[in-house]
Amino acid sequence: MEWAFDIRSGLLVGAVLTLLVGVLLAVVARAMPAALRPALAWWVAATLLQPAGFVLITLRDQVSPWVTIVLANTAIALAFAAYSVALRRFFHLPVRPGLLALMVALAVATSAWWGLVQPDLTYRLIAISLVLAWMLGYSAWTVYRSPEATGPVRHVAGGAFVFSAAVMAYRAGVLVVDPGQVLTVFQLTHVQVMTYAVGSILPVVATLGFLLLCTERSQRELERAARMDFLTGVYNRRAIEDLGTRAIAAARRHGMPLSLLVVDLDHFKRINDELGHAAGDLALVQAVARIRESLRAGDLPGRLGGEEFIVLMPNTDGASAAAAAERIRESFSGQPLELDGQQRKVTLSIGVAVLAPADRHFSQLLQRADRAMYAAKHAGRDLVMSDPMSGWEA
């Protein structure tokens, strides 16, 4: 069946659209978080390479076959490899450059062999279609295998690659069954029109999907940053109060204990006064790292402010919380911190409180743990003190 369509013009239109998408993405990338820019750079490279390949194809029969066949298919294969690298960088997966290089090499070799050495359009299109179908499928698999890509957003980028891979495989299958289906590259058959139309639309749809993935990631990072202490990387006061309120509700709902530690670095002002605020910041970072070493996976550390920290311990009774607090204290008493080339012994005063029936708000539990911490300070510091109220009662 003949189509009233000029494939050369269609390829040029696709090249322009892809180029515009690439330029737009390059502009948008400047506003994205720095962590996303390596992946975005690879994606932009793909949107530059693919239209270059399209333009070279349109020059078929006008310049050397080395340019219009080998170089054109190489550019397209490199573009598809760049899409894959971008996705794998985005999802923090191994890039596997050897595998992608092999597929690009296959595209180059088959283009050169059946384009120049033993010219055969059918064999060349079958081989190129299968190689590109594999590369597109690999990108789709990367999207769908990542646990981060969930919901409808992943279907925009992943679906574009799945559909494109299916079309390339379909072209290969058609040519295997009916080798005479395509006699020239620009022959207006349904399989050629479908192939080049999909090739032109893929960058637009896939780039939209990739931008949506980047936007989702950025939003999550912003939300996370709003809940984390910038210096130490633990929850800030606002977040820990929210988590504490939820933990109280869960403890009451399931009849389980809930404990809270308030941890304060003793004589911290001396570090700032004697070594400077940079050393003080380093002390806080090291202190948090050491506290975390003594915690379980489900424990939630946070920073109340200054040198005062908090540990929310779900499903933990008073005895277990006090034992954990003692482990934390001993880890500081037995090993100094390394600050500005100096070893500095830092001790902790820790208060322990357990959720009581009278606690209606997280602030009440926090207040009792805070009082216990100050009792430890008044008793001589480098101590763990528990709030006198009894623990959980069902």
N, C-alpha and C positions, 0 to 999 in steps of 0.2 A: 504494500500500500504506500503510495507517495503522499508526502505531506507538503503543503504550501508554506514552506518554511526554509529560510536560508541559515544553514548551520554555522557558516562563518560569522554572520551577523549575530547569531545567538551566542556564539562563543565570546565575541567582543563585548556584548552586553553583559554576559556573565562575568567577564574579566573586570569590567568597570564597576559592577556591583560589589564584587569581592574586594576590589581595591578600596572602594569607598568604605566598606565595612572595616577593613584593616586600618585605614586612617582614623576612622571614628574610634575604634578600639584603642589605638595608640594614644589618642587624646584622653579618653576615659581612664586609661591605665594610670595616668599621672595623678589622678585623684584617689586611686585605690591604695590600700595599705601596702607598705614596702614588701611584706612577706609574699604578696600575690604577684608582684611584678615579674619575677623570673618566668612564671607560668604564662603570664600575659605576653611577655616578650616572644616566647615561642609561638604563641597563637598568632600574634601579629606577623611573625615571619611566615607562618603558613598562609596567611591571607595575602601576602605579597608574592610568594612563590607560585601559588595556584594560578592567579591571573597571568603571570609570566608564561606559564606553560600553555595556557589557553591562547594567548596572543601568538606564541610560536607555532601552534597548530594551524592557525589561520593563514600562516605564510607558506603552508604546504604547496609544493609545485612552483614556488617563487624563489626560494633560497635552498641551500644545501639540505639534504635529508638528515645530515648530522644535527642540524639545528632544529628542524621541524619534527623530527621523529625522536632521536635519541635525547637531545637536550630538553625538548618539550616534555617527554615522559619522565625524564629525570626530575625536572622541576615539580611536576605534579606528585611524583612519588615522595620527593623531599617534603612537599607541603603536607601530605598525609602523615608522614613520619613526625613532622613538627606538631601537628595536632595531637598525636599520641604522646609526645614528650610533654607538651603543655598540660595535658590531662593528668599524666602520671606525676608531674611536679606539683600540680595543684592538690592531688590527693595524697601526696607524700609517699608514693610508691616507687620502687626501683625502676629506673628508666629503661634498662636493658638495651643499651645502644647497639650491642652486637646483633641482636635479633632484628632491630629496625634497619641497621646497615645492610644486613643480609637481604631483606626485602627490597630495599632500594637498589642493591646490586643486581638482584634478579630482574627488576624493572629495566635497568640499564642494559643488562646482557640480552634480554629477550628483544628489546627495542633495536639493539645494534644487530643482532643475528638475523631476525626476521624482517628488519627494516633495511639493512644494508648488505649483509653477507649473502643471505639466502632470502631475498624478499618474498614475504608471504603475509598478506594483510590479515587473513583469517587467523593463522597461528599467532600472529603478533597481538591481535586484539583479544584472543582467548587468554594468552599468557598474561598480558597487562591487566585484563579485567580480573583475573583470579588473584594476582598479586595485590591489586588495589582493594579488592573485596576483602582480602585477609587483613590488610592494614586498617580499613574502615571498621571491620568487625572487632579488631583488637582495641580500637578506641572505644567502641560501644561497650565491650566487655569491661574496660577500665572504669567507665562510668557506673555500670550496673553492679560491679563487684564491690564498690566502695560503700562501707556502711554510712558514710557521711552523706552520700547522695540519696536522699529519700524524698518521697512525695512527688508531686507532678513536675517539679522543676527538672528532675533528672531525665524525664521523658522527652524534654525539648532537645537537649543536646544528645542524649543517648539514642533517642528515637531517630534523629536525623542521620546518625551514623549507621544505625541498623538498616534503615530504609535504603540508604546509599549503597551499603554493602550488598543488600539483596538485589538491587538493580544491576550492579556490576556482575554479580554472580549469574543473574538472569541473562545478561548479554553473552557471557561465556557459554552458558547452556544453549542458548539459541544458535550460536555459531557452531557449536559441536553438532547439533542436530541438523542444522541447515547451513552448511558452509557458504552457500551463495547468497545468504541473507544480506551481507554487506560486501559490496564489490569495491567501493571507494570510501574513504573516511567521511566525505561530505554527502554520501548517498542519503536521501531523505526517507529512511525506513523508520518504523516505530521504535526499534531498539536503539538506533543512533540518537534520535530526537530525545528519547527518554533518558539515555545516558548523559548527554550533554546538558539537558534541562536540570537533571538532578545535580550534576556537577556545579551548575551555576547557583542553584538554590541552597545547596548544602552549607556553604560558608555563612550565608545570611542566617539560616535557622540555627545552625550549630553555634555560631557566635552569640546569638541571642541567648541560647541555653547556657553557654559558658558564662556570659555576663550575669545571668540570673544566679548561677552557682556562686560567682564571686561576690555578688551583692548579699546573698544569704550568709556567706562566710564572714563578710565584713560586719554585717548586723550582729551576728553571734559574738564576734570579737569585741564589738562596742559594748554589748550587753555584759560580756564577761569583764571587760575593763572597768565598767561601772560598779562591779561587785568585788573587785580585787584591790588589795593594797599595792600600790605601784612599786614600793621599795622591796617588800618581802615576798610578794606573790601569793599571800594567803588572803582569805576573805577580809573585807573591810568591816567596820562596825555595822554599817547599814545592812550588809548582806548577812552577817552572822546573827543579827537580831531577827531578821526574817527567817533564817534557817532555824533559829532557836524556837521561834513561835510555832513553826511547823513541826519541829521535833517534839515539843510539848503536846501538841494535838495528837501526834502519832503515838506517843507514849501512853497517853490517857486512853486512846482508842483501843490499843492492843494490850493494855495492862502491863507495860514493860518499864523498867527503870531508865532514868536519864540522869547523867552526871555532867557537871561543868567544872572545868579548871580555870582559874584566873592565875596567870603566870606573870611575875614582874621581875625584871632584872635589877638586882641590888646595886645601889650606888652607881647607877648608869651615868648620872650627871658628871661624875669624875672622869669618865672616859671622854666625854665631849670636851670638858674643861682642859684635860691634860694632853689628849691626843688629837683633838679637833673633831668637827662634825662628820668629816668623811670617815674617820675611824669609827665613830659612833654608828653611822649607817652600816658599815661593814659588820660591826658587832651584832646589829639587829638581824642582818641577813644570815650570818653564821648561826645565830641563836635559833632562828626559825628552822634552819636546816637540821640542827641537832635535835630540836624538839620533835620534828617530824620523824626522825629515826626511831623514836620510842613509841610512836602512835600506830594504831591499826589502820587498815584501809578505810574503815567506815567512820573514823574520827575526823572531826572538822575543825581545823585550826583557823584562828582569825586574829586580827590586830585591833585592839580597842583604841589604841592611840599611844604615841610616845613609845615607851619601853614595856607597855602592858599588853599581854596577849591572852587569848582565850582558847580553850579547847572544848568543843561540844562532843560529848561521848554518848551516843545512843546505845540503848540496851546494855548499860553498864551500871552496876550497883556501886554503893559507896566504897566498899572494900577494894573492888577492882580499880576504881578511879583513883583511890589513894595510893594503891600500889603502882599504878601508871605514873602518877605524879612523883612518887619517890624515885622511880627509874629516871625520869626526866631530870630531877634535881641532882641525882648522883652522876649523871652524864656530864653535868657542868662542874660539879665539885672535883671530879677526878681528872679533868682535862681542860687546860686553859684555851682561850681563843687566840688565834694568830691575828694581831692587829698592827698594821703598819710596821711589820718586821719585828714586833715585840709580842711575847707571850703574855697574855693578860688573863688572870683568873677572874671569872665572873660567876657569881652565885645567884640562885633564884629563891624567891619567896613564892609559894604556891598555895592558893586557897582552893578547897574542894567543897562542892555542894551538890546535893542530890535532890532531884525534884520531889517536892513534898505536896501532900493534898491541899495545903493552903495556898500554894503557888497558882495564881490565876494568870499571871503574865510572865513573860521571859525576864522582864526587868527585876522581878522579885527573886528569881533564881540567881540572876547575875549579882544582885545586891548582896545576897548571902555568901556567894563565892568570893566576892570582893572583900567583904568583911573578914572572911577567913584568911585571905591573903594578907590583909593589914595586921591581923593577929599574929601571923607568922613573922612579919617584919618587927612588930613590937616585942616579940619573944626572942629576937636576936638575929633574924634573917637566916638564909640558907636552910629553910625549914618548909615542911608541908603541914598545913593545918586544915582540919575539916570543920565544916559548919556543924554546930551541935545538934541541929534538928535531925530527926530520924530520916531514913531514906524512904523509898517508894512504899506506899501502902495501897494495895488494890482496892 
